Amino acid sequence: MGIFLPYVLQYSLNNPDEADKTEDLLGKVAKQLGWVNWDEDNKKSADIVIKKVKELQKEVGFSFNLKELGTTKEDYDKHIDVLVNLCV
């Protein structure tokens, strides 16, 4: 599921029902870890967290898409309902 983390975070930032909570939470994470100054805007801070997640994925050799993991279109189509339910 980690492959989806940056996308789920970005979705939450773009979702009007979740954006404020997500910005606040990720803003605090960025500030606590010293990635941004404490007076930085939460939206910008949240974007930094997503960027850092992607950098970490790259650094540890994490796959960035399902194809890199060897997932075929048939596998995807067969299990998409399970993936959707896990994300809801």
C-alpha positions in Angstrom: 0.0 0.0 0.0 3.0 2.3 0.5 3.1 2.8 -3.3 -0.1 4.9 -3.0 0.9 7.0 0.0 2.0 10.2 -1.9 -1.1 10.0 -4.1 -3.5 9.5 -1.1 -1.9 12.4 0.7 -2.3 14.6 -2.4 -5.9 13.5 -2.9 -6.6 14.4 0.7 -5.1 17.9 0.2 -7.3 18.4 -2.8 -10.5 17.1 -1.2 -12.4 20.0 0.3 -13.7 17.8 3.1 -10.2 16.7 4.2 -7.9 19.5 3.1 -7.8 21.5 6.3 -7.2 18.5 8.5 -4.6 17.1 6.1 -2.8 20.4 5.7 -2.7 20.9 9.5 -1.4 17.4 10.2 1.2 17.3 7.4 2.2 20.9 8.2 2.9 19.9 11.8 4.9 16.9 10.6 7.1 19.0 8.3 7.7 21.6 11.1 8.5 19.0 13.8 11.0 17.3 11.5 12.6 20.6 10.7 11.8 20.5 7.0 10.2 24.0 7.1 10.2 26.9 9.5 7.4 27.1 12.1 5.9 30.2 10.4 5.6 28.4 7.0 2.2 28.0 5.4 0.6 24.6 6.2 -0.2 24.0 2.5 3.4 24.5 1.5 4.5 22.4 4.4 2.2 19.6 3.5 3.6 19.7 -0.1 7.1 19.3 1.4 6.0 16.1 3.2 4.7 14.6 0.0 7.9 15.5 -1.7 9.9 13.9 1.1 7.9 10.7 0.9 8.6 10.5 -2.8 12.3 11.1 -2.1 12.4 8.4 0.5 10.7 6.0 -1.8 13.3 6.7 -4.5 16.2 6.5 -2.0 15.2 3.0 -0.8 14.4 1.7 -4.3 10.7 1.6 -3.8 8.6 1.0 -6.9 6.7 4.1 -8.2 4.0 2.2 -10.1 2.3 -1.1 -10.2 4.0 -2.1 -13.5 7.4 -1.9 -11.8 6.0 -4.3 -9.2 5.1 -6.8 -12.0 1.4 -6.2 -11.8 -0.4 -6.9 -15.0 -3.5 -5.2 -16.3 -5.3 -8.5 -15.6 -4.2 -8.5 -12.0 -5.2 -4.9 -11.6 -8.7 -5.5 -13.1 -9.2 -8.6 -11.0 -8.4 -6.8 -7.7 -9.4 -3.2 -8.2 -12.5 -3.6 -6.0 -10.3 -4.7 -3.1 -7.9 -1.8 -3.6 -10.8 0.7 -3.7 -12.3 -0.8 -0.5 -9.0 -0.5 1.3 -8.8 3.2 0.3 -12.3 4.1 1.5 
